[in-house]
Amino acid sequence: MPSDIGALSLAALLVASSPAQSTGWQLQPQVSGHGPVLTLNAGDPVSYRFECTPNDVIVTETGVTKLISLKTGQPIGDDAQAVMPSGAAMMALFGVKGDPQLIPAEAVKNVANGWDLTIRLPKSDKQIRAVGKAEMMSLFTTGYTMAVVMDGAARAKWNDFMRRCQTPN
């Protein structure tokens, strides 16, 4: 039953995802031992943040709302008193090739609304590489998910980030 809930949730997310333009990408260079950071502001409080570390890319989406527990199928609250059930925070980077693979995420209450979800992906992750060639990308969750258009300028910024990320910090 849980896998059925997961498959149904992912199908619903594909249909319900909101499109976002790619113009908000910002690249911050490596600073004092920290790797480069690439961000996309999709409108308060939703943003994407990719931070390069020596072995991984830390991926964060802020302001995620309307989450659903894949274990129970029940909604997870977005208000200040909401509690994230154990194992319910899930996220995946999706570069439109293959299937998004939801993995456990760290969840922190967002001060404005919803949740900030974070995952770590190895630099060699297939989805990370796919984004650099993709027409669209997304951070999948069990709640609010948006598709981000990846035009030539966005792909160039992503690929620049990944080149800088491969350089030792």
C-alpha positions in Angstrom: 0.0 0.0 0.0 2.7 2.6 0.8 4.2 2.2 -2.7 0.8 2.7 -4.2 0.4 5.9 -2.2 3.9 7.0 -3.4 3.2 6.3 -7.0 -0.2 8.1 -6.8 1.4 11.1 -5.1 4.2 11.4 -7.7 1.6 11.2 -10.5 -0.4 13.9 -8.8 2.7 16.1 -8.3 3.5 15.9 -12.0 0.0 17.1 -12.9 -0.1 19.8 -10.1 3.4 21.2 -10.5 3.7 24.9 -11.0 5.9 26.2 -13.8 8.7 28.8 -12.9 10.9 30.8 -15.1 14.6 30.4 -15.1 15.6 34.0 -14.8 16.1 34.0 -11.0 19.3 31.9 -10.9 22.2 33.5 -9.0 25.8 32.1 -8.7 27.9 33.0 -5.7 31.6 32.0 -6.1 33.7 30.0 -3.7 34.5 32.0 -0.5 37.0 31.2 2.2 36.9 27.4 2.0 33.2 27.1 1.1 32.3 25.9 -2.3 30.1 27.8 -4.8 26.4 28.3 -4.2 23.7 28.4 -6.9 20.2 29.8 -5.9 16.9 30.2 -7.6 14.4 32.6 -6.0 11.0 31.4 -7.1 9.0 33.9 -5.0 8.7 34.2 -1.3 9.2 31.9 0.5 10.0 29.3 -2.2 13.6 29.1 -3.3 16.2 26.5 -4.4 19.7 26.4 -3.1 22.6 24.2 -4.3 25.8 24.3 -2.2 28.9 22.5 -3.3 31.0 20.7 -0.6 34.1 18.6 -1.2 32.1 15.4 -1.9 28.4 16.4 -2.3 26.0 19.0 -3.4 23.6 20.1 -0.6 20.2 20.7 -2.1 17.6 22.8 -0.2 14.1 23.9 -1.2 12.6 26.5 1.2 8.9 27.1 1.9 7.6 23.7 0.8 3.9 23.4 1.6 1.1 20.9 1.3 3.3 17.9 2.2 1.7 14.4 2.4 3.1 11.5 4.4 3.8 8.6 2.0 3.4 6.2 4.8 0.0 7.3 5.9 -1.4 9.4 3.0 -2.2 12.1 5.6 -1.3 15.8 5.1 1.5 17.4 7.1 0.7 20.8 8.6 2.4 24.0 7.3 1.6 26.3 10.3 4.0 27.2 13.1 2.7 24.4 15.4 3.1 21.7 12.7 5.3 18.7 13.5 7.0 16.6 10.8 6.3 12.9 11.3 9.4 10.7 11.4 10.4 9.6 7.9 7.8 11.8 6.2 10.3 14.4 4.8 11.2 13.3 1.3 12.8 15.1 -1.7 14.4 14.3 -5.1 16.2 16.3 -7.7 14.7 15.7 -11.1 16.4 16.6 -14.4 13.6 15.1 -16.5 15.5 11.9 -17.3 14.5 8.7 -15.6 12.2 8.7 -12.5 12.6 11.0 -9.5 14.0 9.0 -6.6 12.6 10.5 -3.4 15.1 10.2 -0.5 14.8 11.1 3.1 15.3 14.9 3.7 16.1 17.0 6.7 13.1 19.2 7.5 13.2 22.5 9.3 10.2 24.7 9.9 10.3 27.8 7.6 9.7 31.0 9.5 7.3 32.3 6.9 5.3 29.1 6.1 5.8 25.4 5.4 9.1 23.6 5.6 12.7 23.9 4.4 13.8 20.5 3.0 17.5 19.5 2.4 19.1 16.5 0.8 22.8 15.7 0.0 23.6 14.2 -3.4 27.0 13.0 -4.5 28.6 15.2 -7.2 28.4 12.2 -9.6 24.6 11.9 -9.2 22.8 11.2 -12.5 20.1 13.8 -11.9 22.7 16.5 -11.1 24.4 15.8 -14.5 21.0 15.7 -16.3 20.0 19.2 -15.2 22.9 20.7 -17.2 21.2 19.3 -20.4 17.5 19.5 -19.4 14.7 21.7 -20.7 13.1 21.6 -17.3 14.1 20.6 -13.7 12.4 20.3 -10.4 12.9 19.5 -6.8 10.2 16.9 -6.2 8.6 16.6 -2.7 5.4 15.0 -1.5 3.9 18.5 -1.6 4.3 21.7 -3.5 6.5 21.0 -6.6 7.4 23.4 -9.4 8.9 22.8 -12.8 11.7 25.2 -13.6 12.2 26.0 -17.3 15.9 25.5 -18.1 16.7 27.8 -21.1 20.2 28.2 -22.5 21.1 30.9 -20.0 19.9 28.7 -17.0 21.8 25.7 -18.3 24.9 27.8 -18.8 24.7 29.0 -15.2 24.1 25.4 -13.9 27.0 24.1 -15.9 29.3 26.9 -14.7 28.2 26.0 -11.1 29.1 22.4 -11.7 32.5 23.2 -13.2 33.3 25.3 -10.2 32.0 22.6 -7.9 34.4 20.1 -9.4 37.3 22.4 -8.4 38.7 21.5 -5.0 37.3 23.8 -2.3 
